[in-house]
């Protein structure tokens, strides 16, 4: 082969590598898309830390390995803040696409045995961390926030 052929091969491989790195998701970390639905239910309905009006929805069904809720302000100053709700995988967890705050999820158990989800305060921002194997995600939410004013 001539020098020209080698140069063209190296150029083609280089362009392929640049395309794969910058225009595909092959080398980007996988993330979980999470959003929440908050219904304005009366606080009297809250039982044992479970807030029935706060639902988390994932982008697609996942086998979760860890789930954690922390107050955002406390987490920003101390990454080791005690979570209000912390579940870890006991074995293979059941695939989940949505769950309620404080819900028991098959295959997940409290990180500290016997621990229960703590009640959430209204008008406080929290962060939910979700882990499913090597895939991670996080979502900030505020339960019971003020409803937008209508005119």
Steps between C-alpha positions, in 0.01 A plus 500: 500500500609849432529782748190657349289189570623486863421866547145453366444197729624692806281798405191278459561329838554839665177642355313186609635539855405868513150416378460219756617718791313824423187392313396174667412397855748212507744667741257708706386376841145370500251697703152431630229747408287570808207733555236530767129554524381678813132503581379754753364256758421586860787439747264283707530229233872462569562177691836372618702735280320387185375798305235352266488812282872487406569265211835454325506380140808360322564525126466121468475199732826438688634255758600749769804435718479813718250773574567800726321826589691782675426868573673692220632787715656261751647281223663801331695577817560140614505215248467248787169637631267236643233411245131524582428187296774258396446161337767262370473181299474180702510288184358543154232763528183494296500737201321822598378786285327702773484508878368709787710669765543250784365203304645154554663389175554131433867402534599821683536530875584790733874573517470498878285203613170614647536855366181669376460787255500837677215745431572771246450867582308719260678783320838327540701379201621139507719296267421144396796282399422190292752229413439200276831316464739740326217730394428794731262792515384774730197723526425808712144539627295705744194330655200717571643806330279797438267460207543755219267798525223514243361826365 
